């Protein structure tokens, strides 16, 4: 009986809810305007208001605070001229009135952009993207499809600028033939230890790649990178005044050191740097690691010797590299060079070949680390061999293997100059004899004839005793062992 009474009670409650609910239940939801602010231009189409939870029977009225800017036409906002206006919307629904305000800003029609405007906007966008994508250490750049290059000069400059700044960046080039090999770029940029071209995307007439690079961290300043690139391509238009000055000094010296062949030119560079520079022990000299310290002051450390060697080689079209390694067991505490001659690589440590000055103030030039193979360099140098070309040939280094015993000259001109210098010193000294010992590496018969002729010309004042001229065969060329004496 109780169960029946419960059923009856539930039915009555349900009937009450059905008849008590208004016919438009959805109308109980509060309406609203979708936008609170809107921007229009003077040539925009009339703006149509959008409502949320609007009942079909609702009534709306609109009024503008400034009809000179926005006027109302058929429940739409019509832009008239630039300025600001607020449109008040009154909405009556289910016997309730709601008020909304929409703020309008009307602007003049933008001037149509030219190609120049779009180019400027593109540069601005790229610059913004670079700053956004650049990580805190300043090493990562990878945005969009990169720069689009259409000439070799443009591509090389883009590579130079970005390899000096980033660890990864994108580039697109129109002619696939423009892009150099990884080896060529390593030759162009000695501050790189590795460059990898990856993820190539081929288009119909172009190619897009990601360039990943590994730098000799901190080895080159921005000024040195700029000068180095100018030496690679000869383009000096982007150099600053100080960069141009440094570049010109390097080129001027290089031209004076140019010889008939690469071998003799590299030797001239090696000898010149030793004569020009002295090791700077003063740690308060913060500039002593730079190229400028070697070029201008002549007071530098191993990195200055090494950078100067690289720069002079590059100015004369010779491929050279900066090697960062160790000579004391502490990584990165020493730098030296690799140089390419006849498609073979050789090690050169100009710093360690600098013997300082003897008691007479003359530079002592050693050749223990000149044009040597890795095998020889490894005796007291260590480095990451995976980052650099292999130097395996001994065919040039052996020329200088006994230089502690004999000075070396190359060709008739150098041989005659050396003989004349020794003879002149004997004539003006108190000594009665002098040893004339040297190696003439070309084994030239014209050099032999010229030397013999020069010695014979001394017959009135000096005597000549030939001990030998071809006994030492540990290296190329002829060794001259002669004694000059006063008559």
Backbone torsions as a table, in degrees:
resi	resn	phi	psi	omega
1	UNK	NA	-41.8	178.8
2	UNK	-62.9	-37.6	-179.6
3	UNK	-62.1	-40.9	179.4
4	UNK	-63.2	-41.5	178.8
5	UNK	-61.8	-38.3	177.8
6	UNK	-63.8	-41.8	178.1
7	UNK	-60.5	-42.1	-178.2
8	UNK	-65.5	-42.8	179.7
9	UNK	-62.1	-43.6	179.8
10	UNK	-62.6	-38.9	-179.4
11	UNK	-65.7	-39.1	179.6
12	UNK	-65.1	-42.2	178.4
13	UNK	-61.0	-42.7	-179.2
14	UNK	-63.4	-43.4	178.9
15	UNK	-62.4	-37.3	-179.7
16	UNK	-64.6	-42.9	-179.8
17	UNK	-64.5	-38.0	-179.2
18	UNK	-65.1	-45.9	-175.5
19	UNK	-81.8	-20.7	-179.6
20	UNK	-82.3	-23.0	-178.2
21	UNK	-74.4	134.6	179.2
22	UNK	-61.5	155.5	-177.4
23	UNK	-61.7	-39.8	179.7
24	UNK	-99.3	76.4	-177.3
25	UNK	-57.8	-36.6	-179.4
26	UNK	-64.2	-26.9	-176.7
27	UNK	-67.4	-13.8	178.8
28	UNK	-70.4	-17.5	178.0
29	UNK	-73.0	138.7	-175.3
30	UNK	-75.2	129.0	178.2
31	UNK	-79.0	164.6	176.4
32	UNK	-158.7	166.4	175.8
33	UNK	-97.3	136.6	-174.2
34	UNK	-65.6	-44.3	-176.7
35	UNK	-106.2	144.2	173.6
36	UNK	-105.2	-21.3	178.2
37	UNK	-136.5	150.1	178.2
38	UNK	-150.9	142.1	177.9
39	UNK	-114.0	127.1	179.4
40	UNK	-126.7	161.7	172.3
41	UNK	-110.9	161.2	-174.7
42	UNK	-63.2	-17.3	177.4
43	UNK	-108.0	14.0	179.5
44	UNK	-68.9	153.8	172.9
45	UNK	-67.5	155.0	176.8
46	UNK	-53.5	139.1	-175.5
47	UNK	-87.0	126.0	179.6
48	UNK	-99.4	127.1	-178.2
49	UNK	-73.6	145.9	179.6
50	UNK	-119.0	130.2	-177.3
51	UNK	-115.9	154.8	175.7
52	UNK	-116.0	136.9	-179.8
53	UNK	60.1	39.7	179.5
54	UNK	-87.6	125.9	178.1
55	UNK	-78.8	140.6	-179.8
56	UNK	-55.4	-27.3	-178.6
57	UNK	-92.2	5.0	-177.2
58	UNK	-69.4	152.7	177.9
59	UNK	-115.0	137.4	-178.7
60	UNK	-127.6	142.3	172.6
61	UNK	-130.9	148.5	-175.6
62	UNK	-128.8	143.5	174.3
63	UNK	-144.6	142.3	-178.1
64	UNK	-106.1	138.9	178.7
65	UNK	-75.0	-20.4	-179.7
66	UNK	-147.5	94.2	-175.6
67	UNK	-72.8	-12.1	175.5
68	UNK	-72.9	-20.9	179.2
69	UNK	-104.0	-49.7	178.2
70	UNK	-129.3	123.6	172.9
71	UNK	-116.7	155.2	-177.0
72	UNK	-99.3	131.2	177.8
73	UNK	-140.3	113.4	178.7
74	UNK	53.6	49.7	176.6
75	UNK	62.4	25.4	176.3
76	UNK	-127.4	149.9	178.9
77	UNK	-92.3	122.7	-178.1
78	UNK	-107.7	120.1	177.9
79	UNK	-72.4	135.1	-177.6
80	UNK	-111.2	-54.4	178.4
81	UNK	-149.7	169.9	-176.2
82	UNK	-68.7	142.6	-177.8
83	UNK	153.3	-165.3	-179.0
84	UNK	-127.3	146.3	177.4
85	UNK	-155.1	151.3	178.0
86	UNK	-116.6	128.0	178.1
87	UNK	-100.0	125.2	177.4
88	UNK	-96.5	128.1	-178.7
89	UNK	-113.7	122.9	174.4
90	UNK	-109.4	129.7	-173.5
91	UNK	-128.4	123.3	178.5
92	UNK	-109.1	124.7	-176.5
93	UNK	-150.7	129.7	-179.5
94	UNK	53.4	43.4	175.6
95	UNK	64.8	19.2	174.5
96	UNK	-122.1	146.3	179.7
97	UNK	-113.2	132.0	179.6
98	UNK	-119.5	142.7	178.9
99	UNK	-120.1	132.6	178.8
100	UNK	-130.5	152.4	177.1
101	UNK	-126.1	133.6	178.0
102	UNK	-121.2	122.1	-178.1
103	UNK	-90.9	127.4	-178.9
104	UNK	-112.0	140.1	170.2
105	UNK	-121.0	121.8	-179.8
106	UNK	-108.4	128.5	-178.9
107	UNK	-116.4	159.7	174.6
108	UNK	-67.8	156.1	178.6
109	UNK	-66.1	125.9	-179.4
110	UNK	-60.9	143.7	177.0
111	UNK	-67.3	138.2	-177.9
112	UNK	-64.3	129.0	-176.1
113	UNK	-74.8	141.8	175.8
114	UNK	-91.7	174.1	177.7
115	UNK	-60.8	-34.4	179.8
116	UNK	-65.9	-40.1	178.9
117	UNK	-63.1	-42.6	-178.8
118	UNK	-67.8	-34.6	177.6
119	UNK	-65.6	-41.7	178.3
120	UNK	-64.8	-41.3	178.6
121	UNK	-64.6	-38.3	179.9
122	UNK	-64.3	-43.2	179.2
123	UNK	-63.2	-40.8	179.8
124	UNK	-63.9	-40.9	179.9
125	UNK	-65.8	-43.9	179.3
126	UNK	-61.7	-41.9	179.8
127	UNK	-62.3	-41.8	178.4
128	UNK	-64.0	-43.3	-179.6
129	UNK	-64.0	-38.9	178.3
130	UNK	-59.4	-46.7	-177.9
131	UNK	-66.5	-33.1	179.9
132	UNK	-74.3	-36.8	-175.1
133	UNK	-88.4	-13.0	-178.1
134	UNK	-73.8	126.3	-178.8
135	UNK	-79.6	174.7	-172.3
136	UNK	-62.6	-28.6	-179.3
137	UNK	-86.0	-1.0	176.8
138	UNK	70.6	38.8	-174.7
139	UNK	-124.1	-11.4	-173.0
140	UNK	-117.0	129.1	171.8
141	UNK	-140.7	122.3	179.4
142	UNK	-157.3	87.9	-177.2
143	UNK	-127.1	143.8	173.6
144	UNK	46.7	-139.1	179.0
145	UNK	-103.1	9.7	177.2
146	UNK	76.8	-174.9	-178.8
147	UNK	-79.0	144.3	178.8
148	UNK	-98.3	115.2	-177.1
149	UNK	-109.3	140.9	-177.7
150	UNK	-120.8	-8.3	177.9
151	UNK	-131.5	159.4	-179.9
152	UNK	-63.2	-40.8	-179.2
153	UNK	-62.8	-43.2	-179.7
154	UNK	-64.8	-41.8	-179.8
155	UNK	-66.9	-44.7	-179.7
156	UNK	-61.6	-42.1	-179.1
157	UNK	-67.2	-39.0	178.1
158	UNK	-63.7	-41.7	177.7
159	UNK	-63.2	-44.4	-179.6
160	UNK	-60.0	-47.6	-176.3
161	UNK	-65.8	-38.3	-175.3
162	UNK	-85.1	-32.8	176.0
163	UNK	-67.3	-24.6	177.4
164	UNK	-79.4	-14.4	-174.8
165	UNK	-116.1	-36.4	-167.9
166	UNK	-122.4	160.8	176.3
167	UNK	-91.7	-19.6	177.9
168	UNK	-155.1	139.0	177.5
169	UNK	-157.3	165.6	-177.4
170	UNK	-104.9	152.9	174.8
171	UNK	-151.1	141.4	175.7
172	UNK	-122.0	134.5	-178.9
173	UNK	-132.8	144.0	-171.3
174	UNK	-74.0	-37.8	-176.9
175	UNK	-113.5	117.9	-177.2
176	UNK	-57.0	-28.8	-179.7
177	UNK	-69.5	-13.8	-179.3
178	UNK	-70.6	-33.4	-171.9
179	UNK	-76.2	126.6	-179.0
180	UNK	-79.7	169.5	177.1
181	UNK	-77.3	164.9	177.5
182	UNK	-59.5	-38.5	-179.6
183	UNK	-64.1	-39.8	-179.4
184	UNK	-65.2	-40.9	179.7
185	UNK	-69.0	-34.8	176.0
186	UNK	-63.8	-35.1	178.2
187	UNK	-69.8	-33.8	-178.8
188	UNK	-73.6	-32.8	-172.9
189	UNK	-121.8	93.2	-176.7
190	UNK	-68.5	-13.5	177.8
191	UNK	-81.0	-0.2	175.7
192	UNK	-98.2	142.3	173.1
193	UNK	-104.7	-21.0	-179.9
194	UNK	-158.2	144.4	174.7
195	UNK	-140.1	132.1	-177.7
196	UNK	-127.9	126.8	176.0
197	UNK	-97.2	117.1	-174.3
198	UNK	-135.7	169.9	178.9
199	UNK	50.1	53.8	-179.9
200	UNK	-68.7	136.1	175.1
201	UNK	-119.1	117.3	-177.1
202	UNK	-92.7	130.6	173.3
203	UNK	-111.2	-176.9	-177.2
204	UNK	-61.2	-48.1	-178.4
205	UNK	-127.3	23.8	-177.8
206	UNK	-155.8	171.3	179.7
207	UNK	-141.7	139.0	178.4
208	UNK	-117.1	134.9	179.8
209	UNK	-138.9	160.0	169.9
210	UNK	-103.7	127.2	179.2
211	UNK	-102.5	123.4	178.7
212	UNK	-114.2	129.7	-174.9
213	UNK	-129.9	156.4	175.5
214	UNK	-128.7	121.3	-174.4
215	UNK	-99.1	159.1	166.1
216	UNK	-76.5	87.9	-169.4
217	UNK	-49.8	121.9	175.9
218	UNK	76.8	-2.0	-175.9
219	UNK	-70.4	-36.6	-176.8
220	UNK	-120.2	134.8	174.1
221	UNK	-82.3	169.0	179.0
222	UNK	-62.3	-34.8	178.2
223	UNK	-65.0	-42.6	-179.3
224	UNK	-68.8	-35.3	176.9
225	UNK	-64.9	-41.5	179.6
226	UNK	-63.8	-44.7	179.4
227	UNK	-65.3	-41.2	179.9
228	UNK	-60.9	-43.3	-179.9
229	UNK	-67.3	-37.6	177.6
230	UNK	-62.7	-37.1	177.9
231	UNK	-68.2	-27.5	179.4
232	UNK	-73.1	-44.8	-173.1
233	UNK	-115.6	-8.9	179.2
234	UNK	79.5	-0.2	-179.9
235	UNK	-86.1	110.4	-176.7
236	UNK	-109.7	6.8	-173.2
237	UNK	-63.6	-28.3	-176.3
238	UNK	-94.9	0.2	-178.2
239	UNK	-73.8	142.7	174.0
240	UNK	-74.7	174.7	-178.5
241	UNK	-60.9	-45.3	-179.0
242	UNK	-69.3	-37.1	177.9
243	UNK	-65.5	-40.7	179.9
244	UNK	-64.8	-38.3	179.3
245	UNK	-63.8	-44.5	179.8
246	UNK	-66.2	-41.9	178.6
247	UNK	-59.4	-47.3	-178.1
248	UNK	-62.3	-37.0	179.4
249	UNK	-66.2	-40.6	179.2
250	UNK	-64.4	-46.2	-178.4
251	UNK	-63.1	-40.9	-179.3
252	UNK	-61.6	-45.1	178.6
253	UNK	-66.1	-43.4	-177.5
254	UNK	-57.5	-43.8	-177.9
255	UNK	-62.8	-31.3	178.2
256	UNK	-73.3	-21.8	-176.9
257	UNK	-95.8	-3.4	-179.0
258	UNK	-64.3	129.3	178.8
259	UNK	-118.3	-175.0	-176.1
260	UNK	-71.0	-25.0	179.4
261	UNK	-142.0	167.2	-175.8
262	UNK	-62.4	-42.5	-178.3
263	UNK	-55.3	-51.4	-177.9
264	UNK	-68.9	-32.7	179.0
265	UNK	-66.3	-43.8	179.1
266	UNK	-62.7	-40.1	177.3
267	UNK	-63.3	-40.6	179.6
268	UNK	-63.8	-39.1	178.3
269	UNK	-64.7	-47.0	178.9
270	UNK	-56.2	-49.2	-177.1
271	UNK	-68.1	-39.5	-178.4
272	UNK	-62.1	-45.8	-177.7
273	UNK	-62.2	-40.3	179.4
274	UNK	-64.7	-38.5	178.7
275	UNK	-72.1	-35.8	-176.3
276	UNK	-77.4	-39.3	-169.5
277	UNK	-106.7	154.0	169.7
278	UNK	-134.4	148.4	-174.9
279	UNK	-68.5	129.0	-179.1
280	UNK	-92.7	110.3	-179.2
281	UNK	-90.1	-13.3	-177.6
282	UNK	-74.7	107.0	-176.3
283	UNK	-71.8	-13.9	178.0
284	UNK	-74.4	-13.9	177.0
285	UNK	-81.5	92.3	-176.0
286	UNK	-68.1	-14.1	-177.5
287	UNK	-91.2	0.5	-169.7
288	UNK	-69.6	-11.0	179.3
289	UNK	-91.2	-4.2	-170.4
290	UNK	-92.2	162.8	173.3
291	UNK	-63.1	-40.3	-178.0
292	UNK	-60.2	-36.6	-178.9
293	UNK	-63.2	-33.0	178.3
294	UNK	-79.0	-42.9	-175.7
295	UNK	-70.8	-45.4	-172.0
296	UNK	-94.4	-46.3	-174.8
297	UNK	-95.3	-29.2	-175.8
298	UNK	74.5	10.4	176.5
299	UNK	-117.7	111.5	-170.7
300	UNK	-155.5	-179.6	175.3
301	UNK	-118.6	-168.8	-172.1
302	UNK	-56.3	-37.6	-178.5
303	UNK	-65.9	-34.5	177.0
304	UNK	-67.5	-44.0	175.8
305	UNK	-57.2	-46.2	-174.0
306	UNK	-68.6	-43.3	179.1
307	UNK	-64.3	-40.0	-179.3
308	UNK	-65.0	-41.0	177.8
309	UNK	-60.7	-45.9	178.5
310	UNK	-59.3	-47.2	-175.8
311	UNK	-64.8	-43.8	179.9
312	UNK	-65.9	-40.1	177.0
313	UNK	-61.7	-48.4	-177.0
314	UNK	-62.3	-39.5	179.4
315	UNK	-61.3	-24.4	-179.7
316	UNK	-106.5	14.7	175.1
317	UNK	76.9	22.2	-179.7
318	UNK	-105.3	133.1	-177.2
319	UNK	-79.6	122.6	179.3
320	UNK	-140.6	155.4	-178.7
321	UNK	-131.8	152.8	176.0
322	UNK	-95.9	117.6	178.7
323	UNK	-102.0	127.7	175.8
324	UNK	-107.0	125.1	-178.2
325	UNK	-154.6	-143.3	-177.6
326	UNK	-140.9	145.6	174.2
327	UNK	-124.5	-1.1	-179.3
328	UNK	-131.2	1.7	-178.8
329	UNK	101.3	-14.4	178.2
330	UNK	-95.1	117.2	-175.7
331	UNK	-55.3	135.1	175.7
332	UNK	78.9	11.8	-176.4
333	UNK	-89.2	-1.5	-178.2
334	UNK	-148.4	151.0	178.3
335	UNK	-134.8	145.9	176.7
336	UNK	-150.4	-169.1	-172.6
337	UNK	-122.4	159.3	162.8
338	UNK	-120.5	138.7	178.9
339	UNK	-132.6	143.5	-177.1
340	UNK	-103.0	123.3	176.8
341	UNK	-132.4	124.4	179.2
342	UNK	58.2	40.7	178.5
343	UNK	64.2	20.1	175.1
344	UNK	-127.1	146.7	-179.6
345	UNK	-98.6	144.6	179.9
346	UNK	-137.4	146.0	177.3
347	UNK	-86.9	143.0	177.9
348	UNK	-140.5	125.4	174.1
349	UNK	-120.1	91.0	-176.5
350	UNK	-64.7	-36.9	-178.2
351	UNK	-58.9	-47.4	-176.9
352	UNK	-78.6	-12.9	174.2
353	UNK	-87.0	-7.1	178.4
354	UNK	-82.4	107.1	-178.4
355	UNK	-89.0	11.8	-178.6
356	UNK	74.1	-144.7	-179.8
357	UNK	-123.6	146.7	177.5
358	UNK	-82.9	-175.5	-175.9
359	UNK	-64.7	-18.6	178.1
360	UNK	-93.2	4.3	178.5
361	UNK	82.5	12.1	-178.9
362	UNK	-94.0	140.5	179.1
363	UNK	-63.2	135.3	175.7
364	UNK	-100.3	113.7	-178.3
365	UNK	-104.6	118.2	176.3
366	UNK	-101.7	163.2	-179.1
367	UNK	-132.2	22.5	-179.2
368	UNK	-63.5	-32.6	-177.5
369	UNK	-114.1	34.1	-179.2
370	UNK	-109.4	118.1	178.1
371	UNK	58.1	50.6	-178.3
372	UNK	-105.6	161.3	177.6
373	UNK	-84.8	164.1	177.7
374	UNK	-54.6	-37.3	-178.1
375	UNK	-55.1	-41.6	179.7
376	UNK	-75.4	-42.3	-177.5
377	UNK	-65.4	-31.6	-177.3
378	UNK	-66.6	-14.2	-178.8
379	UNK	-62.3	-30.0	178.9
380	UNK	-145.2	13.1	175.7
381	UNK	-127.3	144.4	173.2
382	UNK	-131.3	146.4	-179.4
383	UNK	-161.5	167.5	176.9
384	UNK	-80.1	100.4	-173.8
385	UNK	-66.8	-18.9	179.7
386	UNK	-72.1	-16.4	-175.5
387	UNK	-93.1	-8.5	-172.9
388	UNK	-134.0	158.9	175.8
389	UNK	-62.0	155.7	179.5
390	UNK	-86.1	134.2	174.4
391	UNK	-108.0	104.9	-174.3
392	UNK	-117.5	-16.6	-175.1
393	UNK	-83.0	142.6	177.3
394	UNK	-114.1	7.1	-170.7
395	UNK	-68.3	-21.0	177.3
396	UNK	-102.6	-38.7	-177.2
397	UNK	-60.6	-30.8	-177.4
398	UNK	-65.1	-22.8	178.2
399	UNK	-57.6	-33.4	-174.4
400	UNK	-104.5	15.7	-175.2
401	UNK	-67.3	-26.2	-177.8
402	UNK	-116.5	30.1	-174.7
403	UNK	-70.8	-15.6	173.4
404	UNK	-64.4	-23.2	-177.5
405	UNK	-93.8	-41.8	-176.2
406	UNK	-129.5	133.3	167.7
407	UNK	-65.5	156.6	-178.3
408	UNK	-119.5	135.4	172.5
409	UNK	-127.6	159.9	-177.2
410	UNK	-129.6	111.4	176.4
411	UNK	88.4	170.5	-175.2
412	UNK	-60.8	-43.5	-174.5
413	UNK	-62.6	-48.9	-179.8
414	UNK	-66.8	-38.1	-178.9
415	UNK	-63.2	-46.2	179.7
416	UNK	-63.0	-41.6	-179.8
417	UNK	-61.6	-39.0	-178.6
418	UNK	-69.7	-43.7	179.6
419	UNK	-62.0	-44.9	-179.9
420	UNK	-62.7	-38.9	-179.3
421	UNK	-63.9	-44.5	-179.6
422	UNK	-66.3	-44.0	-179.7
423	UNK	-63.2	-39.8	179.5
424	UNK	-63.8	-42.9	179.4
425	UNK	-64.4	-39.2	178.8
426	UNK	-63.7	-43.0	-177.3
427	UNK	-62.6	-33.4	-176.4
428	UNK	-97.1	-0.5	-178.1
429	UNK	-99.1	172.8	177.7
430	UNK	-87.3	-11.6	179.8
431	UNK	-70.8	153.7	179.1
432	UNK	-98.0	-20.1	-179.7
433	UNK	-137.2	160.2	174.7
434	UNK	-151.1	142.6	176.9
435	UNK	-88.5	133.5	177.9
436	UNK	-115.4	96.9	-176.5
437	UNK	-126.3	125.3	179.3
438	UNK	-161.6	162.7	175.9
439	UNK	-110.7	126.5	174.4
440	UNK	-101.0	107.5	-164.1
441	UNK	-75.3	-15.9	-177.7
442	UNK	-85.3	-11.6	-176.3
443	UNK	51.8	43.7	-175.3
444	UNK	-84.7	131.1	177.7
445	UNK	-68.0	-31.3	178.6
446	UNK	-68.6	-33.8	176.8
447	UNK	-67.2	-42.9	179.0
448	UNK	-60.1	-45.9	-179.6
449	UNK	-61.4	-43.8	-178.2
450	UNK	-66.5	-40.1	178.9
451	UNK	-64.2	-45.6	-180.0
452	UNK	-61.0	-42.4	-179.8
453	UNK	-64.6	-41.2	-179.3
454	UNK	-65.4	-42.5	-179.7
455	UNK	-66.0	-38.1	178.5
456	UNK	-64.3	-28.6	-178.9
457	UNK	-70.6	-12.6	179.8
458	UNK	-90.0	2.5	-169.3
459	UNK	-57.8	-25.6	-178.6
460	UNK	-75.0	-32.0	-176.0
461	UNK	-116.2	-28.0	-176.1
462	UNK	-125.3	143.6	173.7
463	UNK	-98.7	155.0	-177.4
464	UNK	-125.8	127.6	176.4
465	UNK	-120.0	110.5	178.7
466	UNK	-82.1	117.0	174.1
467	UNK	-86.8	-46.6	178.6
468	UNK	-171.3	165.2	175.1
469	UNK	-144.9	9.9	179.3
470	UNK	-153.9	34.1	-174.8
471	UNK	-90.4	-31.9	-175.5
472	UNK	-89.9	115.4	-176.4
473	UNK	-113.9	17.4	-179.6
474	UNK	-73.2	-7.7	178.1
475	UNK	-151.3	170.2	-179.1
476	UNK	-64.5	163.1	175.4
477	UNK	84.9	-171.9	-179.1
478	UNK	-115.2	138.7	176.0
479	UNK	-98.9	126.0	178.8
480	UNK	-100.5	124.6	177.3
481	UNK	-123.7	104.3	-170.2
482	UNK	-135.1	148.1	173.2
483	UNK	-117.9	129.9	175.4
484	UNK	-104.7	138.1	179.5
485	UNK	-140.3	152.4	178.5
486	UNK	-80.6	138.3	178.9
487	UNK	-82.1	NA	NA
